Amino acid sequence: MKRRVGVLAVIAGAVSTAILAFPKSAAAQTDASPYGFSVRVSLSPKALQKLTAMSESVNVKSFYYGKSAKKPTRADIKRAREEGREPDQIEIVGDVVTLPAAGGLAEIPGRNLDAAEIAAVGRNLLKVNLNVFSARKAVQDNLLDCDLFDDDLELARAKPIAIGCRLIGEQ
């Protein structure tokens, strides 16, 4: 029993230290961009314990996409096939925000999206896909199995997206 309490005290101390080391996560930048939103990442106790013990972090990566406002040309179709994507889909690289091992609130700024790609989507709905994974600072492989989010940007902006994570293989 003493050992278990000691382990929990070590984890709690590490979590407190990690939170203090990342006081504003990504510094509440969401207000300045119409493409920004918030993600709340929570970890299972086992995942929290392992990541804390390894001094590992958690990455939240955004990826935006939408249907092209114009009909694809033959060249667009050929290029899309070579890239393994739909010919009428515009894909836009988003942001990567790093959180401490404890998880927490990630503010996805959405500030550096390619303006030409946004314009190519036009009035079509812009969607966002989120991937949450271990930052791979301590080990090469991802350690986390996290919930997915793939939906309209407007839904992402409505309230913080809740993403739960556990260790890969954890029941």
N, C-alpha and C positions, 0 to 999 in steps of 0.2 A: 504494500500500500504506500509506504514512504517513497519508493522508487517512482511510482506512478504520479504522485503529487509533485515530486521533484521534476519529472519530465514536463508536466503541465506548467509548472512555474517557469521552466526554461523557455517553453514555447510562448507563454504569455509575455515574458520579458523580451523575447526576440520580436514578437508582434509589435509591442509598444515601441521598440527601437526602430523597427521598419517604418511604422506609421510616422514617427517623428522625422525620419530621414526623408520622407516623401510627403511634406506637409500639404501640398496642394495638388498632388497627383500630376496633372498636366496643366495646372493653373487655369481653371475655369475660363477657357477661351471660347466656349460655345457661343456666347452672345454675339460675337463679331462675325460669324459666318452662318449663312442659311443652310449649310451642309453639316454643321456640327451637332453633336448629341452626346448623351451620357450613357455609360455602361457601368452597372454595379456587378462586380465579380465576387462571388463567394466560393470558398473552398471547403471541402469535407474536412473533418478533423484529421484524417490520415494524410490527406494531401497537404494540409497546412503544416503538419508535423514534419513531413518529408522535405517539403520545399524550404521550410525554416532551417532545418538541420543542415541542408546543403547550401544555404545562402543563395537560393535560386529566386528568380523574379517571375512575374507573369506578364506576358505580352497580350495586348488586345489590338488586333489588326483589322482595319476597315477596308472594304473594297466596294466601290460604287459601280452601278451599271444601269443601262436603260436601252430601250429600243430606239434605233436611229430614226430621226425625223424624216430622212430621205430614203427613197428606195435604193437598195444596194446595186451597184453596177456589177458587171461580170468580174472586173478586177477585184472589187470588194469581196465577192463571193469566193473567188479563188484564194485570196489572202486569208479569209476567215477559215476556209477549210484547212489551209496549211497551218494555221494557228490553233486549230481544234476548237473553234467557237462558232456561234450562230452568225450568219452573214449580216443580219440587221441589228446586232447587239454592239453597243458601245461600252467598252470596259475602261474604268477609270481607277487608277491607283489612289488609295486613300492614305491613312495614317497608321502608324504603330505607336502605341502608348504603353510604357512599361510601368507596372505596379509592383509593390513589394510582395513578398511571399504571402502575405496576409490577404491579398486581393484588395478590394475597395472600389472606389469610384474613379473610373477613367473618363476624362473629358476628351472626346474625339473632336479636334478642332475643325476639321474639314476646310481648312484655309488654302491649302496648296493644290487644289484640284485643277487639272488642265482645263482652262477656259474654253478652248476649241472643242474638247470632248464634251463638256457640259452643253455647249451650244449645239453640238451635233445631236444631242438627245432632244433638244427643242422643248416642246410642251408635253412630251411623253413623260410618264412617271419615272422618277429616278429611284432606284432601289439600292439597298445597302446589304452587304453580306459581312458578317463578323466572324472572325476566327480568334479564339482565345487558346493560348498554349504556353507551356513553360518557356522561359526566355533562352534556354540552352546556354546559360553562362557556366553552370556547374557540370552539366553532362550534355552530350551531343544530341540525344534523343529527347523528343517531347515526352513529358511524364504525365500530362493531363488529358482527361477525357471531359470536354466541356460541352454544355448545351450550345445549340446553334441559333443564329438569328439570320434570316434572309427574308426581307420584306421591304415595303415602301419606306422611303426616307421620312415621310411625314409621320408614320407610325413610330419610327425610331426617335423622332424629335418630341413626340407627345409626352413621354415620361422616361425616366431612366430604364434601360433595358436590363433585365435581371438574367445573369448568366451564372449557372452553377457548375462547378468543376469538382472532379474527383480524380483519383489516380487511375491510370489506364488499368483495366482489369478489376478495379474495386467494385464490389457489389453494393 
